[in-house]
Amino acid sequence: MRALQGVGEILPGCDLAATIMDALSAGGLRLEPQDVLVVAQKAVSKAEGRFLRLDEVEPSPRAVELARVTGKDPRLVEVILGESSEVLRARPNVMIVRHRLGYVMAQAGVDRSNVPGDDRVLLLPVDPDGSAERLRDRLRAACGVEVGVIVSDSFGRPWRLGTTNVAIGAAGVPALWDRRGEVDREGRILETTQVAWADAVAAAAGLAMGEAAEGTPAVLVRGLRWTLTTQPARALLRPLEEDMFR
């Protein structure tokens, strides 16, 4: 596993595939079959121009109300609401929402850290799985081998402190390894075991990537082997009807 150095600041319209290929070349690396590139969501969002200016946002009455509860800028709250399908919890300095794509997360992924400009925020990609697919297609065409791409973001987890990287976009990899129906070493049928394969890879890559301050938004993961059917990251979303905590 190796973090790609020298990527630099990603600007709107940046050719992210070319940037990654340049970083691989500078590091003396060539892509091999079943390599996986884990790319930070923030780099993808920046390349796709997913910026909003807060001075152009008019907060709604609902945003003003939630701003009083959370202590957040009402304009920021309005952006969060625009990216959300449901507000699950609002407490001082915390908004937990269901993102329009189905993720349950803090602040709908709306971020101000490492975003140039005092009054701008960055949103998640419109379609992270689509972003991963397009990046994979470009890399595959450039290097001539089958590779996987995971778009990762840092998430908090219920009942556990700290954040860890998870997959919000995936292409060319098995996002979810469903082992139900297999037999364990004692001959028992596995009834509930499903492995969040892409999340596990993203979490491991996060240790090499660091947070955005380190400036290493892409990690090459090598040595993984799979024969499973590939799936997008949305396969990891638990259906609402299976949510036991609502």
Secondary structure, DSSP 8 states (H G I E B T S, - for coil): -EE--------TT--HHHHHHHHHHHTT----TT-EEEEEHHHHHHHTT-EEEGGG----HHHHHHHHHH---HHHHHHHHHTEEEEEEEETTEEEEEETTS-EEEGGG-B-TT-SSTTEEE---S-HHHHHHHHHHHHHHHH-S--EEEEEEEEEETTEEEEEEEEEEEESS-S-EE-TT-B-TTS-B-SS-EE-HHHHHHHHHHHHH--GGG---EEEE-S----S----GGGGS--GGG-TT-
